Amino acid sequence: MPPIDAWLEELGLAVVGRGAAPLGLALSRDVILDGERRFDLRVTIAWAAGMGLHLWAYYGPDGMELPRRTLLSLLAANRRSSVRRGSSMPSGP
């Protein structure tokens, strides 16, 4: 699992929300970013074993659930695929 919390701390970003899947196969962190043109932009940083790191920026309240449902669907598909192959996902270096 990558050291996402350490990276965010190094960048000076405060985590405003967090989640994790059982066995450490996935995690997510929500942060608020301020830029030159946009302020208070909520971004979810998600990592999942076998899928890598993904970032989602929310431009409105209606769109906040779609990335979460997409991530859960991807994780479920990945888990089903691992079971069919008879293997388990590596937990990382």
C-alpha positions in Angstrom: 0.0 0.0 0.0 1.5 3.4 -0.9 2.1 5.9 1.9 -0.7 8.2 0.8 -1.1 9.8 4.3 2.6 10.7 4.4 2.3 12.2 0.9 -0.7 14.3 1.8 1.0 15.5 5.0 4.2 16.4 3.1 2.0 18.5 0.7 0.3 20.2 3.6 -3.1 18.8 2.8 -5.6 18.0 5.6 -7.7 14.9 5.2 -11.4 15.7 5.7 -12.7 12.2 5.1 -11.3 8.7 5.0 -12.3 5.1 4.2 -10.7 1.7 3.8 -11.6 -1.8 2.6 -11.0 -4.9 4.7 -7.6 -6.4 4.5 -6.1 -3.1 3.3 -6.9 -3.8 -0.4 -8.2 -0.3 -0.9 -8.3 3.1 0.8 -9.6 6.5 0.1 -8.9 10.0 1.4 -10.9 13.2 0.8 -9.1 16.5 0.8 -10.1 20.1 0.0 -8.0 22.0 -2.5 -7.8 25.7 -3.2 -6.4 26.8 -6.6 -6.1 30.0 -8.5 -9.5 29.6 -10.2 -11.4 27.2 -7.8 -11.7 27.2 -4.1 -12.9 24.5 -1.7 -12.7 21.8 -4.4 -13.3 18.4 -2.8 -11.1 15.7 -4.2 -11.1 12.0 -3.4 -7.8 10.1 -3.7 -8.4 6.4 -3.9 -6.0 3.5 -4.1 -7.0 -0.1 -4.8 -4.7 -3.1 -5.1 -4.3 -4.1 -8.8 -6.0 -0.9 -10.0 -3.6 1.9 -8.8 -4.3 5.4 -7.7 -7.3 7.4 -8.8 -8.4 11.0 -8.1 -11.9 12.4 -8.5 -12.8 16.1 -8.2 -16.4 17.0 -7.3 -18.0 20.0 -9.1 -21.4 19.6 -7.5 -23.2 17.7 -4.8 -25.1 15.4 -7.2 -21.8 14.0 -8.6 -20.4 12.9 -5.2 -21.9 9.4 -5.1 -21.0 8.3 -8.7 -17.3 7.9 -8.1 -17.9 6.0 -4.9 -20.3 3.6 -6.6 -17.8 3.2 -9.5 -15.0 2.4 -7.1 -17.1 -0.2 -5.2 -18.1 -1.8 -8.5 -14.5 -2.0 -9.7 -13.5 -3.5 -6.3 -16.3 -6.1 -6.5 -15.4 -7.0 -10.1 -11.7 -7.3 -9.1 -12.6 -9.5 -6.1 -14.8 -11.8 -8.3 -12.1 -12.1 -10.9 -9.5 -13.1 -8.2 -11.8 -15.8 -6.9 -12.4 -17.2 -10.3 -8.6 -17.4 -11.0 -8.1 -19.0 -7.7 -5.5 -16.4 -6.6 -5.3 -13.7 -4.1 -4.3 -10.1 -4.7 -0.8 -9.2 -3.3 -0.9 -6.7 -0.5 1.9 -4.7 -2.0 5.6 -4.2 -1.3 
